[in-house]
Amino acid sequence: MGRVLVVTAVAAERDAVLRAVGADGAGDADAGAGAGRYAVLAAGAGPAAAAAATAFALAGSGPAPFDLVISAGIGGGIAPHAGIGDAVVASTLVAADLGAQTPGEGPEGFTDLGALGFGIAAYPADPGLSPAVAAALGAVHAPVLTVSTATGTAARAAELVRRHPGAAAEAMEGFGVAEAAARAGVPVLEIRTVSNAVGPRDRAAWRIGEALTALTEAFARMVPVLEDGLGAPTAERSTAP
């Protein structure tokens, strides 16, 4: 099995992953350091920080390059597809609010980056590993939205659902991680465990501790799948948009 770079946003998520991968993990600020199979990085919140940290880690991996990048952490669940405590494995990592407001054009008066002709608005997760991990976890397998501003109203939640039917979770880093991974030619996954519902901001209803525990449990169950999947021929895996 090759090396895996796991990119989280904050230390609590990083530590949740490290509890699962144990002695195989390296949690150094330089994610390329250490001889473990897993390098686990707390990159900071948001797609820009995630992209920069992922690119830096991939470029600095030295003689033991990474074979897979995973964006991991907790996130918001989108009803009816995912509720608190559920795990969501991304089928697609989507830049949900990267584009332009275009009144009278596109769904909800919004045109994404791809439709504008300025780049890519979504990356597919690894086509072999993504469904295999979801099946092993009993997780929802669906698009995960990356946003720069977390949803805090019912109106914004409804808008996202209309623009991205079938999406199951919202977070802030996945697309940034995918952008950096694609440029390096490395496949990507994203996994989120749900701490709150996407909608009106209600901090009293958040279940961050439970979601972090679920993240540790999910990674512990993922390891055998990753070990099998990373042995697959390169032709069976993809970094294409």
N, C-alpha and C positions, 0 to 999 in steps of 0.2 A: 504493500500500500504506500502511495506517495504522501506528501505533506499537505496539510489542510490549514488554510488561513481562515480564522473565524473573526469577523469584525462585528463588535457590539458598539453601542453608543456610550454606555457608562460603566463604572466599575462594578456595580451590583450585577449587571448582566454578564460581564466578563467573568466574575467570580462564580456565577451560577453555572456557566459552561465549564470552567476549570474544575468544579466539583465533580463533573461527570467524566471528563477525560483524564483526570488524575495525573499520574506520573508522565503521561504522554504529552501533557500540556506545558506550554511556556507562556507566561503572562507578562513578559517584559515589554517595556515601552517600545523597544525595537522588536517588532513582531517577527522578524527574521531570525532572532537570536535563539539559541538553544537547539538541541538535537531532537526534540520531541516531534511526534507526528503532527501535533496540533499547536499552532501559534495563535494565541487568543489576545485580541487587541481591543481596548476601549478607545474608540476613535474620536468621541465627541458627538454631540447631537446634530442631526441635519445632514442633508445629502452632500453638501460641500465638504464638511469635515470628514465624512465617511469616504468620499471619493479620494480626497487628498491622502488620508492615512492608508487607504488600501493601495493606492499607487506607490506610495513610499515603501510600504512593506513588500510589495511584489518586486519592486526594483532592487531592494536590498536583500533579497533572499539568498544571494550568493550561490554556492555550488549545490545547494539542495533546494531547487525551485518548488514552488507550490503547484499542486495539480488540481486544486479546487479552492474556491473562495465561498464562504458561507456568511451571509448577513443574518445575524441572530439577535433576538431580544424579545421584549414584551411589546405589545401593541394593542390597538383598539380593534374590537370585533365588529363586523358589519352584519346586522340582522337581515335576514334570518339565517345566514350561513354559518356564523360563528358567535358563540357566547363566551362569557367569562369562564376561564379555565381551559378552553379548547386550544388545541394546537392547529396552526395553519401553515401549510407548506406551499410556497408560491409556485404556481404554474408559470406565471409571468410577473416580472417586476416592473411596475408601471409608474412613470412620472405623471402623477395625477393632476398637478397644478402648474406644470411647466408649459407655457404657451402664451396665448394672447386672448384677451376678452374681445369677442367679435360679435357684437349685437346683431341678431338676425341671421347669423351664420353658425353652423355646427350645433351639436347638442348643447343646450343651455347657454348659447351664445359664447362658446369657448372653442378655440381651435388649438390642438396640441402641437408640440414642437415638430413632430413628423409631418403633420398635415400642412404646417407652415413652410415646410421644405428646409428647415434649419437643423435637422438632426434626427435623432431616434427618440421615441416617446415610451418605448417598452422593450425590455429584453426578456427572452425566454429563459426559464431555468433549465438546468441540464435535463435533457429529455429522458434520460435513463434513470438517473438518480432521483429526480424530483418525485415522480409517481411512486417509485419504490420506497422512498423514505416516508411519504404520506401513508402508504399502505401499512408499513411496519408500525407506524405510530397510531394508526386509526385516525389520522388527521384530515382536516379539510384540505383539499387540493384545488386551489383557485388563485386568481390574480390577487396580489398584494399591492396596495397603493402606497406610493411614497409621496408625502406632502411636506412642504416647508412650514406650514402653519397647521397645527393639529386642530381637528374639527371640534367645535364647541357649541354648535347650535343644531337644532333639528333641520333647519332650512339648508345648512351646508351639507349635512349628512344626506338629505334627500337629493340634493344636487349631484353629489358624488355617485350615489346609487344610480341615478338616471344616466349619468355619463359613462359609468363603468358597471353595467349590470353583471352580476355574478362575482364581483370582487368580495372577498371575505374578511379582509383586514386592512388597517391603515397603520403606517409607521412613518419614520422620517429618514431612513438611511438606505433602504434596499437598492433604489435606483442608482444612487451614487456609488455604492459598492459594485453594482453590475457594470456601470460605465467604465470604471477603472479596470475591472476584470476583463471586460471585452477587449479593451485596448491592449491588454497584455496577452490575450489569447487563452485565458484561463476560464473554465466553466464556472458557473455560479449557482448557488442555491440561496433561498431565504426561508427562515423559519421564525414564526412569531407565536408566542403563547399569549392568550388574551387576558388583559388585566381590567379592561373597561369596555363599555359599549361606545361605539362611535355615535355621537349625538350631543345633546345638551351636556355641558361640562358639570359633572357632579362628583367632586373629589371624594365625598363620603362613600360613594359606591365603588370606588376603585379597589381592586384586590391585587396590589402589586406583589405582596409576599407570596400569595398563592401562585401567581403567574411565574415568578422567579423559580419557585419549586418545580412547577410544571416544565420550565425550560431545562432545568437540570435533568429531570426524568426523561424528557424527550431526547436530549443528547446521549444519555446513557443507552437508550434503545436504538439510536441512530448508528452508533459506532459499528456494529456488525454489518449493517447495510452499506456503509461507506467503505468498509474494508473489501467487501465483495464488489461493489460498483466501481471503485477506482482501479480495479484490475481489468475492466472492460476495455476492448480495443478502442483506440482513439476515434475511429470512424463512427462509433456508436454514440459519441458524445459531441456536443456542439457548443460553440460560443457565438453563433450567428444571431443577428437581431431578427 
